[in-house]
Amino acid sequence: MTLIYSVILCLFFKARICQLQCVKETLDDTEFSINVTTHIEVEAADCNWIPYEFTFPTNKVTAPYRKIWFKGDPQNTISAEVVDTVESETKGTLTIRDQPQGEYEYGFKLEWGCNQTYIFPKKVQISVSALTETPDVKVPPMTEGQRATLQCTARPLCSDRDNISWNLTNAGGRSLLVNDGIFNSLLGASILVVTPTADDHNTNITCVVNYGHSVVETTVTLDVKFSPKILNSSQCMVEGKLLVCVCISRGNPLAPITWPSLTDFSVTSSSSIQTVNSIITMSAADYHDTSVKCISSNELGRAQVEIPLQNYTENRPNYELDSNHSSNAVLPWIIAGMSLSLNLILLTSLIICIKRCRGKSQQRELGEEMNIYASLNQPDVGQEYSVISPRTRGVSRKGPGVARDTPEI
């Protein structure tokens, strides 16, 4: 029983001794110092090594002790190193890896013994800007139908490249992601093999490099050489008494246009990007073939086409019949005009006749009214007849071969 009490008492005193050893002692700041750059500007995704030196009192810091760098909060440890020997001056290097763009604060502290810590008051401010390191894209001279190798070189930074991809955007704005580039570790580059066509000319191709927190890219425009091609929009047609032909060619380099077998004509030419537009004008009466030849050529080849004259044989007689055609077109309008004039005349005559008839009717009615009015105003009906005076009996009127006695009344 006594032995048991003795063991318990011993353990109690040991615990008390340990507790006394873990009590934090007061430290003097003047005995601790650190020499380090307090403000640093770096780029994202790049590695940065920050050297530093610090001193501490060797009579208070015991080995082993820990050198600790933290970001922001002292509990947010980013690196820690255990040192087994105590020296009055110690050197070291702080490594910053692949930080996103922003502002950061780092601090330094020492830990030793039983719960002993000293945090240095000096802090390191680090400003991380956007990564300006861009990949290098090499594009060889390109010709339609010939294989070409594109190379994108991206320098490995603090964090290695996650991946390299290719993005193609054609002249129409359509984007296509290409992931079949082959990475060559010896060159440190991604290799893309293509066989370009004329449609690939002026295509934008972009090499995209992903570093984790940062993505950088480089874009180049493909310059594809190709022989000329005469477009289907080329045409010849008769306009009045003129023959007008248009020939449009596309090629890189520009492919000039010629008109063989033609002597007396005027020509107008223009060019835009890889397209040449040539227009000739001549008298239709001086040309009797059914097509016109157009030739376009550059250093890579030559193209020619026979451009048919649209409705040339049908249009020539029409020029001679233009007057008849115009007369036939005008005749219905003349007939319509005459019909309209006749209708107007008949309508005018009808209106005049109606007015006249109405006038006569009104006059007749007015006469009758006047007669009735006059009759009503007579005082006696007998006064309407005159009195015949008596003549002498025996008096006669003689006329040639006639003798008549006037009767007595």
C-alpha positions in Angstrom: 0.0 0.0 0.0 2.8 2.3 0.9 4.5 1.5 -2.4 1.4 2.6 -4.3 1.3 5.9 -2.5 4.9 6.5 -3.3 4.4 5.9 -7.1 1.5 8.3 -7.2 3.4 10.9 -5.3 6.4 10.6 -7.7 4.2 10.9 -10.7 2.6 14.0 -9.2 5.9 15.7 -8.7 7.1 14.9 -12.2 3.9 16.4 -13.7 4.5 19.5 -11.6 8.0 19.8 -12.8 6.9 19.4 -16.5 4.3 22.1 -16.1 7.0 24.4 -14.6 9.2 23.7 -17.7 6.3 24.5 -20.2 5.6 28.0 -18.8 6.3 30.7 -21.4 9.1 33.0 -20.5 9.2 36.7 -21.3 11.4 37.4 -24.4 13.2 40.6 -25.2 12.5 41.8 -28.8 15.9 43.4 -29.0 17.5 40.0 -28.9 15.7 38.9 -32.0 16.2 40.3 -35.5 15.6 39.3 -39.2 17.1 40.8 -42.4 14.8 40.3 -45.4 13.3 42.3 -48.2 9.9 43.5 -47.0 8.3 44.2 -50.4 8.6 42.1 -53.5 6.9 42.1 -56.9 6.6 38.8 -58.7 4.6 37.3 -61.6 2.0 34.6 -61.2 3.1 31.0 -61.9 6.8 31.9 -61.5 9.2 30.7 -58.8 10.7 33.2 -56.4 13.5 32.6 -53.9 13.7 35.2 -51.1 16.9 35.0 -49.0 16.9 36.0 -45.3 19.1 36.1 -42.2 18.0 36.1 -38.5 19.5 36.2 -35.1 18.3 35.1 -31.6 19.6 34.6 -28.1 21.3 31.2 -27.8 20.8 31.1 -24.1 17.1 31.1 -24.5 16.4 29.2 -27.7 17.2 25.6 -27.3 17.8 22.9 -29.8 16.1 21.4 -31.6 14.0 24.4 -32.8 11.8 25.0 -35.8 12.0 27.8 -38.4 8.5 28.5 -39.7 7.2 30.8 -42.4 3.4 31.4 -42.5 1.1 33.3 -44.8 -1.3 35.8 -43.1 -2.3 34.0 -39.9 0.6 32.5 -37.8 -1.2 29.2 -37.8 -1.2 29.1 -41.6 2.2 27.4 -42.0 3.6 27.3 -45.6 7.1 26.0 -44.7 8.9 24.5 -41.6 12.4 23.4 -41.0 13.9 21.7 -37.9 17.4 22.8 -36.8 19.4 20.5 -34.5 22.1 23.0 -33.5 22.0 26.4 -32.0 24.0 29.2 -33.8 23.7 32.9 -33.2 23.2 33.7 -36.9 21.3 31.6 -39.3 20.6 32.0 -43.0 17.8 30.6 -45.2 15.7 31.0 -48.3 11.9 31.5 -48.6 10.5 29.9 -51.8 7.2 31.2 -53.2 5.6 29.0 -55.7 2.7 29.6 -58.2 0.8 32.3 -56.5 -2.4 33.6 -58.1 -2.5 37.3 -58.9 -3.0 39.4 -55.7 -1.4 40.8 -52.6 0.0 38.5 -49.8 1.8 38.9 -46.4 4.3 36.4 -45.0 5.7 36.2 -41.5 8.5 34.3 -39.7 8.6 32.6 -36.3 10.7 30.3 -34.1 9.4 27.4 -32.0 11.5 25.5 -29.4 11.3 23.7 -26.0 7.9 23.2 -24.4 5.5 25.6 -26.1 8.0 28.4 -26.6 7.3 30.7 -29.6 8.7 33.9 -30.9 7.1 35.8 -33.9 9.3 38.3 -35.7 7.5 41.6 -36.1 8.9 42.3 -39.6 6.6 41.0 -42.4 7.2 40.4 -46.1 4.7 41.9 -48.5 4.5 40.2 -51.9 2.6 41.6 -54.9 1.8 39.0 -57.6 1.0 40.4 -61.0 -0.4 38.6 -64.1 2.0 36.3 -65.9 3.6 38.0 -68.9 5.5 34.9 -70.0 3.9 33.8 -73.3 4.6 30.7 -75.4 6.6 31.0 -78.6 4.9 29.7 -81.7 6.9 28.9 -84.8 5.2 28.5 -88.2 7.1 27.4 -91.3 6.2 28.7 -94.8 3.0 26.9 -95.8 1.7 25.8 -99.2 -1.6 24.2 -100.0 -1.5 20.4 -99.9 2.0 20.2 -98.3 2.5 19.0 -94.7 3.8 21.6 -92.3 4.9 21.3 -88.6 3.9 24.0 -86.1 5.8 24.2 -82.8 4.7 25.9 -79.5 7.4 26.2 -76.9 6.5 27.1 -73.3 9.1 27.6 -70.6 8.4 25.6 -67.5 7.9 27.9 -64.6 7.7 27.2 -60.8 4.7 25.0 -61.4 5.1 22.8 -64.4 2.8 23.0 -67.4 -0.5 21.2 -66.9 -1.2 21.0 -70.6 -0.7 22.6 -74.0 -3.6 22.9 -76.5 -4.2 24.4 -79.9 -7.2 26.5 -80.9 -8.0 27.3 -84.5 -10.3 30.1 -85.6 -11.1 30.3 -89.3 -11.8 33.5 -91.3 -15.6 32.9 -90.7 -15.1 33.1 -86.9 -15.6 29.3 -86.3 -13.5 28.1 -83.5 -12.1 24.5 -83.2 -10.1 23.1 -80.3 -7.3 20.8 -81.3 -5.8 18.5 -78.7 -3.8 16.1 -80.8 -0.6 18.1 -80.6 2.4 15.9 -79.6 4.6 17.1 -76.8 8.3 16.8 -77.3 10.1 16.7 -74.0 13.5 17.3 -75.6 12.3 20.5 -77.2 10.0 21.4 -74.4 7.4 22.1 -77.1 4.1 20.9 -78.5 4.2 19.8 -82.1 1.2 20.1 -84.4 1.3 18.7 -88.0 -1.2 20.0 -90.5 -1.9 19.8 -94.3 -3.3 23.2 -95.1 -5.8 24.1 -97.9 -6.6 27.4 -99.5 -9.5 27.8 -97.0 -6.9 27.7 -94.2 -5.3 31.0 -95.3 -5.8 33.8 -92.8 -6.8 31.3 -90.1 -5.8 32.2 -86.6 -4.1 29.5 -84.6 -3.5 29.8 -80.9 -1.2 27.9 -78.6 -2.7 27.8 -75.0 -0.5 26.9 -72.0 -2.1 26.1 -68.7 0.1 26.7 -65.6 -2.7 25.9 -63.1 -3.4 29.3 -61.6 -2.4 31.1 -64.8 -3.2 30.5 -68.5 -1.2 32.2 -71.2 -1.5 32.0 -75.0 0.0 33.2 -78.3 -1.9 33.6 -81.6 -0.5 33.6 -85.1 -2.2 34.0 -88.5 -1.5 31.3 -91.1 -0.2 32.4 -94.5 -1.0 29.7 -97.0 0.3 30.0 -100.5 -2.1 28.5 -103.2 -2.5 28.6 -107.0 -5.2 30.7 -108.5 -8.8 29.6 -108.7 -11.4 31.4 -110.9 -14.7 31.8 -109.1 -18.1 30.7 -110.4 -19.3 34.2 -110.1 -17.4 35.1 -113.3 -19.8 35.9 -116.2 -20.2 37.6 -119.6 -23.4 39.2 -120.8 -24.6 41.6 -123.5 -25.9 44.9 -122.2 -27.4 47.0 -125.0 -24.7 47.3 -127.7 -21.9 46.4 -125.3 -20.4 43.1 -124.3 -19.4 43.2 -120.5 -17.3 40.3 -119.0 -16.3 39.9 -115.3 -13.6 37.5 -114.2 -12.9 37.0 -110.5 -9.8 35.0 -109.4 -8.5 34.1 -105.9 -4.9 33.2 -105.3 -1.9 33.7 -103.0 0.2 35.5 -104.1 -2.3 37.7 -106.1 -3.0 36.2 -109.5 -3.3 38.9 -112.3 -6.0 38.3 -115.0 -5.5 38.5 -118.7 -8.0 38.3 -121.7 -6.3 36.5 -124.6 -7.7 36.8 -128.2 -9.3 40.2 -127.5 -7.8 43.3 -129.0 -10.2 46.3 -128.8 -11.6 46.5 -125.3 -11.4 48.6 -122.1 -10.5 46.9 -118.8 -10.9 47.8 -115.1 -9.1 45.8 -112.4 -9.2 45.8 -108.7 -7.8 43.6 -105.9 -8.8 42.9 -102.3 -6.9 40.5 -100.0 -6.3 37.5 -102.2 -9.0 38.3 -104.8 -8.5 40.0 -108.2 -11.5 41.4 -110.1 -11.2 42.2 -113.8 -14.0 43.7 -116.0 -13.7 44.2 -119.8 -16.1 46.2 -122.0 -16.3 46.1 -125.8 -18.7 46.4 -128.7 -21.0 43.4 -129.0 -21.1 43.8 -132.8 -17.3 43.2 -133.0 -17.4 39.9 -131.2 -19.0 36.8 -132.7 -17.9 33.9 -130.5 -20.1 32.3 -127.9 -17.6 32.5 -125.0 -14.7 34.6 -123.7 -11.4 33.1 -122.2 -10.2 34.4 -118.9 -6.7 33.4 -117.6 -5.3 34.0 -114.1 -1.7 33.0 -113.0 0.8 33.4 -110.2 4.1 31.7 -109.2 2.3 28.5 -108.1 0.1 27.8 -111.1 -2.3 29.0 -113.7 -6.1 28.8 -114.1 -8.2 29.5 -117.2 -11.9 29.2 -118.0 -14.2 29.8 -121.0 -17.0 32.1 -119.8 -20.1 31.6 -122.0 -22.0 34.7 -123.2 -25.4 34.6 -121.6 -28.3 34.7 -124.1 -26.0 36.4 -126.7 -27.6 34.9 -129.8 -31.1 35.5 -128.5 -30.4 39.1 -127.6 -29.1 40.3 -130.9 -32.4 40.0 -132.9 -34.1 41.6 -130.0 -32.2 44.7 -130.6 -33.6 44.9 -134.1 -37.1 44.2 -132.9 -37.0 46.7 -130.1 -39.2 49.2 -131.9 -41.9 46.5 -132.7 -41.7 45.3 -129.2 -42.2 48.8 -127.9 -45.1 49.4 -130.3 -46.8 46.1 -129.2 -46.3 47.1 -125.6 -47.8 50.6 -126.2 -50.8 49.5 -128.3 -53.0 48.2 -125.4 -52.4 51.6 -123.7 -53.6 53.5 -126.8 -56.7 51.3 -127.0 -57.5 51.9 -123.4 -57.0 55.6 -123.8 -59.3 55.8 -126.8 -62.0 53.8 -125.0 -61.7 56.1 -122.0 -62.1 59.2 -124.3 -65.2 57.7 -126.0 -66.8 56.9 -122.7 -66.1 60.5 -121.5 -67.7 61.9 -124.7 -70.8 59.7 -124.4 -71.1 60.6 -120.7 -70.8 64.3 -121.5 -73.4 64.1 -124.3 -75.8 62.2 -122.0 -75.5 64.9 -119.3 -76.2 67.7 -121.8 -79.2 65.9 -123.2 -80.6 65.3 -119.8 -80.2 69.0 -118.9 -81.9 70.1 -122.2 -84.8 67.7 -121.7 -85.3 69.0 -118.2 -85.2 72.6 -119.5 -87.9 72.0 -122.1 -90.1 70.2 -119.6 -89.7 73.0 -117.2 -90.7 75.6 -119.9 -93.8 73.6 -120.9 -94.9 73.3 -117.4 -94.3 77.0 -116.9 -96.4 77.9 -120.1 -99.3 75.8 -119.0 -99.2 77.4 -115.6 -99.2 80.9 -117.2 -102.2 80.0 -119.4 -104.2 78.7 -116.5 -103.3 81.8 -114.6 -104.4 84.1 -117.5 -107.8 82.2 -117.9 -108.5 82.6 -114.3 -108.0 86.3 -114.5 -110.6 86.8 -117.4 -113.9 88.4 -116.1 -116.3 86.7 -118.6 -116.1 83.8 -120.9 -118.0 85.5 -123.6 -115.4 88.2 -124.0 -113.1 85.6 -125.3 -114.8 85.7 -128.8 -114.8 88.8 -131.1 -118.1 90.3 -132.8 -118.3 90.0 -136.6 -119.7 93.2 -138.1 -122.5 92.8 -140.8 -121.6 93.5 -144.4 -123.6 94.9 -147.4 -125.6 92.2 -149.3 -124.6 91.8 -152.9 -121.0 92.6 -152.4 -118.9 89.9 -153.8 -115.2 89.0 -153.8 -113.8 88.1 -157.1 -111.0 86.1 -157.7 -109.5 84.6 -160.8 -112.2 82.3 -162.1 -114.3 82.4 -158.9 -117.5 84.3 -158.1 -119.0 83.9 -154.7 -121.9 85.7 -153.1 -121.3 86.6 -149.6 -124.2 85.3 -147.5 -126.1 87.7 -145.5 -126.0 87.4 -141.8 
